[in-house]
């Protein structure tokens, strides 16, 4: 007898079905992807068991390379190997140049504010680099989970502003991912710790990654994670420690500013290696390639390194002090401090954080993985796999949002550290008699002057009736969603005329650019697949040619007659001719022909090897 499955309206007809969702920590130095299995979050490894994916993309001659292989080639191919894109995403070209970091890239000025980097694959934006990293992580998850992801939660620094958040969503969209939510990294870490520890109270999350620093003060109460205050620096992290150490090495080794991209990339790599060694050792040896081809050898000890990085740590501690002040709390009220991010492994960082907060920081969970684990838990809830979950996340906006008013002043509508989602409105009026339109300039920042804040968008409200100055009542509403993204609307109250803008900062990709890239990826998918097959076939053919030539030079004359050698040489020449072409089928046929032609030669070589191995021995010695 057939069974009927009955479901409540609006409920899944298959409530047992688990939707595939994941949390992604898109990091400056490394990225991870995690999911929930059997009720527990876990990060997903690649085919070689590695959980961390270096956030590095190389535009190589043979195609795109992401992760470990790209990182390994950074020093030899610096202009085409892009790392730390998170430091650039959502920033204008002038902001990038103002970071104070010597980046080994060739930046290109375009008609838009988006910085682009010249590579052999064209001019690439940080959004596109981030999209490739997200795509690689998503592919890893789909292989591990055996299906397509229904959605992802992507973490961002709490101090990321509107353009940086929007650019991150653009990257996800370009990678073909549905973003369930953008989640602040410290909040994700609190989720991972809070659910495991069930620790109600005030917590500080100290998040120092490769390129960004966040401090968040949270209250955990009965499953509710409320962010009381945030602070930080989106241009402070382990990369800056590497840079200071690299500059110290340059001074010690007598390397001047004329050093090329290869030397600079190599110095950053060596500085990072030394920093990591000093985590467990008191001294780290250095061997540095000089521009003239020679090498310089030296040693860096932990005390010297601590002195170099102390100013950076002081900046982070100052942000902690401000965040506590914003939350109206004293240090003594903090229950514990959670350490997040790879740079928190540096002993000097942990020592100064312990001294400031007066307690030993929590490092129970891997600081590299904790953010991804928290994101996975949130993704599992948002995908609908835990309908009875009472977990609630109350994030805050990192910087105030407002409008320009007369005199170049900023009227703040939504103050920083306001919990999101939120909607706030304020009324404005006209300045001149008979005015029928109003220009609105949306800004983000804490300063009072427009010149000192960040411009997000402009739009106009037109068509309301002419009135005397001050008579019009224009209500402007700011709506910030759970991702921290902004919509602004304006309505003239008496006439009902309205206008609305979804804030799309100019530092991200435009809708047209994203649509064009997505369309091109679909249009050229079959061509890309064919090109990949041809490259793979070429690699296999090249290996065959090299192996056969090595064998012929070693014993071809001894094992082959003149006629046999002629036939093999002819098949080999045919394969080499096909190698230079673009036809995969003919290349494959030429390889098969060479295999048939060389079959007897391979057999003779094997027999000769066996005879050589058995020489001087009796058959009985090889019997068990």
N, C-alpha and C positions, 0 to 999 in steps of 0.2 A: 504494500500500500504506500502511495506517495505521501511524503510529509510536506506540510506547508510551513514555511518560515514566516513568522509574523513579526513585524517591527513597528515601533511607535513612529508616528509621523516625524520627519526630520532626523530620525536616528538611522544609523547604518544598518542595512539588512544583514550585514556580516560583522557583528560586533566583535567577534574573535579575531578579525583580520587586523594584522599589525601593519601600520603604514610606515614606510621606510623614510626616516628623517634623520638629519645629522646636524651636529654643531661644528662650526668651522672657526678656528682661531687663525685669522689671517694676520700673520706676524711680520715684523720688519725683517728679522733674521731667518726665522723658521716658521712654518705653518703646520697645522695638524687638523685632522678631521676625526670626530668621535661620534659614536651612536650608543643607544641603550639596548643592551641584550640581556634578557632574563632579569630585567629590572635594575641592572647595574650599568653605569656608563663606562665605556672603554674606548681608547683611541685605536684607530685602525692602522696597521702597518702596511707597507708596500710588499711586493713579492719577495724582497730580501729581508723582511722582518724589521725594517726601519720605520719608526713611527713619525719622526720629524722629517718634514720636507723642506729643504733649504728654499727660502723665498727668492730664488734666482732663476732668471730666464735667459737662455742664450739663443740668439738668432744666428745659428751656424749655417755653413754652406750647404750641409746635407739636410737641413731642416731645423725645426724648433726643438730645443732641449730644455727641460724643466727639472730643477732639483739638484741632486748630488752631482750628476755629470756636468751640469751647467756651472756649478760652484767650482768644480775642479779645474775648469777651463778659464776661470775669471782672469787670472794673471796673464795668460797667453793671448787672450782675445778680449781685452777690457772694454773696447768700444761697442762690442756686440753682446756683451754679457751684462745684464741689468739686474742689480740687487738693490735692496732697501727701497723698493718702489713705494712702500707705505709712507715713507718720509716725504714723498713728493706728491702723493695723491691728494687731489682737491686743492692744490696750491697753484697760484699763478707763477709765471716765470720769474718775476721779480722777487717773490717770496722765496722761491727755491734758491735763487742766487744770494739771498740774504740769510740763509741758514748758517753761513760761516763755515761750510764744509767744502773741501776741495773734492768734488765728485769727478771721477774719471770718465765722464761722458761728454759727448758733443751735443749741446742743446741747440735746438732750432727755434727761432722766433717765427710764429705763425700769425694768421689774422685773428686768432682767438687767444684768450689768456692761458689756454692749456699748454703746459710745457711739453715739448716733444723731444725725443732723443734720437739722433741719427744713427741708424744701424744698416747693415747690408740688406735687411728686409724692409727698409723704408723708415719713415719717421714714426716712432712709437711713443704713445702716451703712457703714463703710469697706470691709467685705468686699464689699458690693454695688457700690460704686464701682469697686473693683479688678476685679470680675467683668466690668463693662462694658468696661474697658480691655482685659482679656484677650480678651473676645469680639470686639472690634474688630480686634485683632491677628490672631486666628485667622481671621476672615473675609478679611483681607488675604492671608494665606498661602494659603487655599483657592482664592482667585481666581488668585493668581500660579502656584500649583502644579497647578491643575486637578483637585483632588480633596480629600476629607476627610483631616484629619490623624489618623494612628493614635495619636499621642501627642506630648507636649511635655516638655521639661526647662525648669523655671522656676528662675531664680536668685533667691537671697535673700542678704541681708547675712550674713556669717559670724557676726556677733554677735546675729542674731535668736534669740530664745529660743523655748521650746515653744509658747506661745500665738501668737506671731507667725508661726511656721512653719505651725502648724495652720490659722490664719486664711487664710494664702496658699493652702493646699490647698483650703480651703472655697471661696475665690473661684474657683479653677480649676474645681472641681466645679460651682459655680453657672453658670459660663460654658460648661459642657458639654464640658470638656477632660479627657482622660485624662493624668494626670501620671506620666510615666515616672520622674521623680526631681526632688527639690528639690536644687539644686546651689549651694554657697556661691559668691558672686560672685568673690572672689579666686581660688578654684580654677578657675573658668571662665576667668578672664583668664590664668591660668598655662597652661591647656590651649591657648588660642589662641596664646600666645607660645611655649610649650615645643615644640609640634609643629612650628611654623615654624622655630624656631631650634635645636632639638635641643640645648638648653643644660642639661647636667647640672650640679648644684651647688645651693647655697643661694640662694634668691630671696626677696625681700620684695615683696609686692603691697600697694601703698598705694592704697586705694580710697576716694576722697572724692566722693560723689555729691551730689544735691540735698538729701537729708535724713538720710543715714546715712554713717558712716565705719567702715571696716574696715582693719586691718593684719593680714596673714597672713604667716607665715614658713614657706616650703615647701622641701622637698628634692626635686629632680627627678633621677631616676636610671633610665635605660633605660626610659623611658615610664611610670614609676611616679611619681605626684604625691602626695607625702606631706606633709600639713599638720602641721608641728611645733608651731605655736602660733598662736593668734588673739587679737586684742584689738580694741578699738574703742569706738564710741559710736553707738547706734541713734538718737540725737537730736542729731547734729552733721553739718552739711553746708552746701551752698551757700545753702540757704534761710536759715540763721542769719546768713550774711554779708549777705544781702538785708535781713534784719530789723535788723541793727546799722546798716546804711547808711540804712534808712528812718527809724530813730529819730534818727540824726544830722540827717537832712533835716528832720524834725519840729522838732527843737530850733532849727536854723538859720532855718527859715521861721516859727517861732512858732506851730506847730500844737499844740494841747493834746490832752489825753486824750479830749476830747469829740468828736473826729473820728469820723464815722460809717463804716459798712462800705464805702461807695463810695470815700471818701477813703483808707482803709487799704489797700484792694485796689489802688487807683491808685498809692499810694506804693510798695507792694511791686513792682509792675510797673516803675515808674520806677527803683527801686533796682537791680533785676535788669538793666535795660538799661544803667545806668551801670556796673555791675560788669563786664558783658561788653565795654563800650567800653574800659574801663581795662586790658583784656587786651593791647590793641595800642596804646593811646594813653596819654599822660601825664596828660591832663586830660579830664574829661567834663562837658559843660554840663547843667544841670538846669533844667527848667521845670515847676513843681509847681502843681496846682490847689489853691486854698485853700478852706476850708469856706464862706467868704463869697462865693465866686464869682470872686474875684480870682486872680492868679497870682503865684508867687514864682519869681524866676530866680536861679540861683547856679551855682557850679562846684565839683566835687570833684576833687582831684588824687590821683595814685596814692599818694604818701607818706601822705596823710591816710587813704586807704582801707586801706593796709597797717597803719597804727597801729590802726585800728578792728578789723581781723580777726586781728591777731597773737595775742590771747588764745585764739581758736578754734584757730589752727594749733598753739599750744603744747599744747593738750589732745590734739591728734592726735599730736604728737611724743612726748608723755609715754606715750601708748598704745603707740607703736612701741618705746620703751625697755622697757616692761613685757613686751611680746611677745618681745623678744630674750632678756630675762632668763628668761622661762618656757621658752624653747627651749634655754636653756643655751648661748647663742651670744654672741659679741662682734660689734660692728658690722663689724669688719674681715673677718669670715668671710662676709659677704653678698656674693654675686657680682654681682648687679645688682638694681635696684629698678624694678618695673613700675608705671607710673602709670595709674590707672583712674578713670573718673568725670569728668563735665564740670567739676566745681569744681577739678580739678587743672590746668586751663588758667590759673588765676590765677597770675601771675608770682611773687607772694610765696610761694605754696604750693610751687612748684617750687624756688625759691631755698632755702627752709628745709629741704626734704627733701634737696636736694643737700648742704647744709651738714651735716646730721645724719649721713647715710650716707657722706659723703665721696666721692660719685660722681655723675655726671650721670644722672638718671633716664631710663628707657626710655619714649619716647613714639612708637615706630615705628608702632603701630596707633592708630587713632582711639580716644581714651579713652571716647567715648560708645558705640562699637560693640563694643569688644573683649570685653566680658562676653557679649553676645548671640552672638558668633562662637564663643566657647568652648562655650557651651551647645548650640549647633547641632551641633558636633562630637560632644559627648557624647550628644545625642539620636539622632544617626545610628548610633552604636554600640549604644545601648540598644534601638533599633527593630529591630536585627538586620540592618542593611545592611552591617555590617563584621564578619562572624563570626570573622575571623582576627585582629581587632585585639587587641593585648596592652596597650592603654591601661588603666591602673588608677588610680582616684582614691581616695585615703585621706583623707577629711575628718575633722574632729574636732568634738566637741561644744563649744560656746562657754562654757557655764557648768555647774558641778557639779550633780549630781542626787543627792538623798538623801531620808531619812525623818526625821520628827519622833520624838524619843525623850523619855523622862521629863524634866521640868524645862524644856520648851520649847527643847530643844537639837536641832541638826541632825546626823544621822549621814550623812556623804557616802558614797554607794555607788559612783558613777561620777564620778571627778574630771574637772574641765574639761581640755580639750585631749587627751582620750582619743580615739584613732582610732575611727571608726564604719564599718560596723556593729559593735556590741559588745553582749555580755551579761555582766552582773556580778551575783553573788548574795552574800547575807550572811544569817547566821542570827540570829534574835532569840528572846526567850522571854517568858513571862508575868510580870506584876508581882504578881498576887494569887493566893491559893489558890482553887481551884475555878473559875478563869476559863475561859470557853468561847468567848470572842470577843475579837477584837483589832481596833482601829481603826487604819488606816494613813493617814498624811498625807504626800503626796509634795510635795517642795519643790525649788526650783532657786535656786542662788545660792552665793556664796562666804563668807557670814557664818556665824557659829556659832549665832546665835539665830534661832528660827523667825520672829520679828517682823521680822527684817531680810532675809528671803529671800522669794521669790515662791511663793505657794501654787499648785500645778498641779492637784491632784485629791485626793480622799479616797475610800477604800472600806473595807469591813469583811470580815474573815475570821471566819465564824461556824460553830458546830456541831462544834468539836473537843472531845474528852472532857475533863472537869474533872480537873485535876491540881494538885499543889502548885506554888506559885510557883517558877518557874525550871526546871520539869521539861519543859514543852512546848518543842519545837524547830520554830520557824517559819522557813522558808527563803523569803526575799523576793528575787525576781529582777527586775532592770531590763534591759530589752532596748531598745536604740536602733537603729532601722533606718537605711538609707543616706540617708534624707531627714532624719534627725535627729529623728524622731518616736518617742515613748516608749510602751512597754507595760510594765506592772508586774504580776507575779503573786506570790501568797503560798501556800505549802503547809505544812500542819502534818505533820511527817515521820512521826510514829507512826501517825496515823489516815488520812492521805492526803487530808484535807479541804483544798480549795483554792478560791481566788478570784482573779479577774483583772480588770484594768481597762485599757482603752485610754485614755490620757490625752487628754481633750478639754477643754482649758481653757475657762473660762466667758467668755473675752473673744472667742471666735469665735462663729460662728452654730451653733445647735444642729442636730442631725440633722433635727428636726421643721421648723425654719425653712427649712433648705435644701430638704427634700423638698417643703414647701409651695410655695416659690418655683418649683422645677422643675415641679411639677404645674400651677401657675397658668400658667407660660409655655407649657406644652403645651396646656392647656385653652383658653387665649385666643389661640392662635396665629392661627386664622382670623380672629378679630375684629381682632387687631392688623394683619393684612395688609389687611383691608378698610378699616380706619381710615387706614392709610398711603396706600392708593390714593385715598381721598377727599381727604386733605390735598394730595396731589400734584395732583389734578384742580382743587382750589380755587385753588392757586397759579397754575396755567396760566390758569384762567378770570379771576382777578383781573388778571393781566397783560394779557389780551385786553381787558377792560373799560377799564382805564386807557389803553391805547394807542388804542382806538377813540374814547374821549371826547376825548383830546388832538387827534386828527385832525379830529373833527367841529367842535371849537371853532375850529380853524384854517381849514378850507375847506369845512365841511359846507354852509353856506348858498350858496356859490358853485357847488358841483358837484351839489347835489341839489335835486329839486323838492320841494314840500311833501308830496306823497304818498309819495315815496321816503324822505324824512326820517322821516315818521310810521312807516313799516314798520320802519326800522332802530331807531328809538327803542323801538318795541314789542318787538322781538327782544332789544334790550339790557336792557330792564326785566325781561323774562322770565328772562334769564341772571342778573341781579342777585338776583332772587327765589330762584332755585335755589341761588345761592351761600350763602344763609342756611340752607339745608336740609341734610339728612343723607343724601340719596339720590344716590349717585354716577352711576347710570344717567341720571336726569333731568337732572343737571348736564351730563353729557356730551352728551345730546341737545340741550339748550339751546345749548351751544357750537356744535354742528354746524349748528343752525338759524341762528344768528347768522352763521356763516361763509357759508352759502348766501345769506342775505339781503343781506350786504354785498359779495358778489363783484363786482358791477358797480361799486360805489363804490371798491373797492381798485383795480380796473382803470383807472378814470378818474383816480385820483390818480397812478398810475404814468405814464399817458400825459401828464398835465400836467407831471410832473417831467421827462420826456424832452423835451417841447416847450420847457420853460424852459431846459434845458441846451443845446439846439440853437439857441436864439434868437441871431440875428446871425452864424451860421455856415452854410457851404455843406455839402451832403451829402458832397461829395468830401473834405472835411477829415476825415470820420470813416471813410473807406475806407482800407484798408491798401494 
